[in-house]
Amino acid sequence: MASGTDTEKAKTGTIGRGAGKHQSEPESDYGERSAKLWSVYVDESQKQDIALVESWKGDMDGLLIFAGLFSAVVTAFLVESLHLLQLDTGQTSVLLLQRISLQLEAETNSTTSIPSLPPTDNPSPAGSPLRVNILWSLSLLFSLLCALCATLIQQWARNYQQAVDRRSAPHQRARIRSFLFQGIEHSGAKAVVDGIPTLLHVAVFLFIAGMYDFITPSNQSVGLLTIIVLGVYGLLYVTISIIPIRALDSPYRTPLSAGIWRIKLLFFPLRFKDFRNNPVVVDSGNLAQGREMYAMRAAAGSSERDLRALSSTLASLTEQDEYEPFIEVYHA
């Protein structure tokens, strides 16, 4: 009986171990299948991450170079304009010596009255040095803030890429990437990146306004020339901002374009017909989304564009095996 009982326990233990092993197999199989599934996500998301990080780094590199050069220029002008806010010590010394001379003369001749000392403060010239220094100081601060933000964004992009690439297992890497990318979307990081060039643009216009206020009191002709150039700059800036609203395929764009686009949608939504000739109205979304929707779904000229794109591709092919996709589509 004892041996039979032991045998039954042994069988039970064996069955139990076998059952545990059998239960763990689906998890292993699921892990292998999920790894393949997550690998697809990782491959596709890696392309998006590379495009996102490289675009951020490229934009910030250009901003850092321009902000550095611009800050140096503004600093040189600001150092010169600060002298306008200080007292002229040479003129003050002359006035004091004149006062002492008059006092000595009055002591020898009691009938001589001592005139009052003229004010020692420098008269404020036309154009207000205080206003010039305020404009240039703000311009320098905006430029430095832009450089600081550009440096931080480069660091954020590098940290994001390192956090995603730290894990080699596809499911771990995919979950980390999904978590961090969701944070980028919810935190409005893309809007921050797009808004940083605005700081630099504002700094440039503040500097030009200060230069006009600084030069005009000295020479009216130079001041008139400055205001003309400023007007041309402003007109070009506004024109470049409006062009992508009217022509969605235009490469021109400024930070004002996004705001003008949203204002336009409130009064004049984007209307077109898709490839099935169904009317489509776009009354929300940003400029990039509206442009993509129009390029993908608009029927006007789409067949001509497709034909032009394929024709240019076919003309650039040189190897015979590169023609196979065209031949397969033609025979199908």
Secondary structure by P-SEA (a helix, b strand, c coil): caaaaaaaaaaaaaaaaaaaaaaaaaaaaaaaaaaaaaaaaaaaaaaaaaaaaaaaaaaaaaaaaaaaaaaaaaaaaaaaaccccccaaaaaaaaaaaaaaaaaaaaaccccccccccccccccccccaaaaaaaaaaaaaaaaaaaaaaaaaaaaaaaaaaaaaccccaaaaaaaaaaaaaaaaaaaaaaaaaaaaaaaaaaaaaaaaaaaaacccccaaaaaaaaaaaaaaaaaaaaaaacccccccccccccaaaaaaaaaaacccbbbbccccbbbbbccccaaaaaaaaacccccaaaaaaaaaaaaaaaaccccccaaaaaaaaac
